[in-house]
């Protein structure tokens, strides 16, 4: 018996086995969910291959969150496999590592910033609206952030995009709450993934975490983050929305 028994969950943003979305899909299946995963573009072939490494091979949908046709067709794509969604996971972000990350904040060009905000923040709203016809009372949206309440070394414009994501989540909580749909985020500490490796200077964050997180921090262990996402998808947080749950070994609560 699992906490997602009978639930139908879409995990958007799975590329590699190292993706947080992959760990989330695995834990969701272990907890009894029927899972669908999605990705876009050239990496779709990789996603199809790694889907077979999950406990049950899930359907792989094509979804570029910036493509209006993909968003408009998403509900029909989902209905080919399940008749509704109890949960949607947004595990998506992109910012050009050459221009937006790694300490070049003052030079970040608007076109790249606009892309980062669209893919990493606005897309939570796009995904929510695309999935809205499939969801109902008790459904849950969960996204992933990197705590945007402070400025970090190297994170730069992605930090600004994450601040936008956090605000977007609160507005979705406001507008979808009356339909019984929750929206929450998990603020994970630094984890070794494709996206993280692309951030010049990311190792600095990892070593800060090792020094300061009272519970310690293993940047190769995605399971604590995945479990928190799954908990928020489940019926165990029925009255929680607009929330950000930190899964960071306690780093955020320490002064020094
Ligand atoms: P990841 O494996 O690279 O996942 C990011 C996903 O976003 C990839 O599947 C990527 O696809 C997808 N994506 C990018 N642009 C997209 C688009 N236009 N449409 C649809 N999908 C798109 O890295 P991750 O670290 O697991 O990231 C998942 C989430 O966790 C992100 O929101 C990230 O910011 C957040 N997070 C990560 C950390 C960390 O330390 N790793 C910490 C806190 C929060 P492609 O690979 O094909 O580009």
Boltz pocket constraint, residues with backbone or C-beta under 6 A from the ligand:
constraints:
  - pocket:
      binder: B
      contacts: [[A, 12], [A, 13], [A, 14], [A, 15], [A, 16], [A, 18], [A, 19], [A, 20], [A, 21], [A, 38], [A, 39], [A, 40], [A, 41], [A, 43], [A, 44], [A, 63], [A, 64], [A, 65], [A, 66], [A, 90], [A, 91], [A, 92], [A, 93], [A, 94], [A, 119], [A, 144], [A, 145], [A, 146], [A, 186], [A, 187], [A, 188], [A, 189], [A, 190], [A, 191], [A, 192], [A, 193], [A, 194], [A, 195], [A, 196]]
      max_distance: 6.0
